[in-house]
Amino acid sequence: MRFQIINQPNVKRKIQHLLGITTLILATSCSSIEVFKENTEIPLARPYQTFVIINEEVGMKGFSSQFLDEVVQIQIRETLEEAGLKYDSKQPDLVIRYNSNEDSRQRETVSNNNPYPYWGYRVYDPWRYNPYNTTTVSTSNYELLQVIVDFIDPAQDKFLMTLTGVTEVTNPKYKQKKVEKALDAVLSSFLSQNKSDQK
């Protein structure tokens, strides 16, 4: 039986190249979501077993879109119920209120439109003027999206915390997905803290 000898340096190089490309694709396809914590008046000192969503009970909109409002309410309810909490509008352990900040912004991008690299076009005279070296400034619109969720202890009428998920929306048709991902990051952060404090 013959065994084929594999050139290990070439294999390692190919694997590193493939990993590099995969990392680059993931980095460019996923925009980051940051979660900020504030308004902590009291610590998570007991297990929270029931909750209510104030927005749903009093008809308070947290987003400019009614559709997004309903998406957020459903996601909060389903996520917390999957974690073992129960919805109770009469005597909840935990009160949840959500809001959003949908801020339209502009970003300037400066690009260099030089089809000839300096080492090729100006190799004989580096100080020579290059007519092809021009810069272009373009403007793009985006939305800075903040999904803000208050977690309140109704017995003490104090904030457990306010968690804000921040992301950017560059294409309106992907806004729902960005809202869902930001909210998922916020709820995951709360549930991990709630679980750790129950031990």
Secondary structure, 3 states (H helix, E strand, C coil): CCCCCCCHHHHHHHHHHHHHHHHHHHHHHCCCCEEEEECCCCCCCCCCCEEEEHHHHHCCCCCCCHHHHHHHHHHHHHHHHHCCCEECCCCCCEEEEEEEEEEEEEEEEEEECCCCCHHHHCCCCCCCCCCCCCEEEEEEEEEEEEEEEEEEECCCCEEEEEEEEEEEECCHHHHHHHHHHHHHHHHHHHHHHHHHHHC
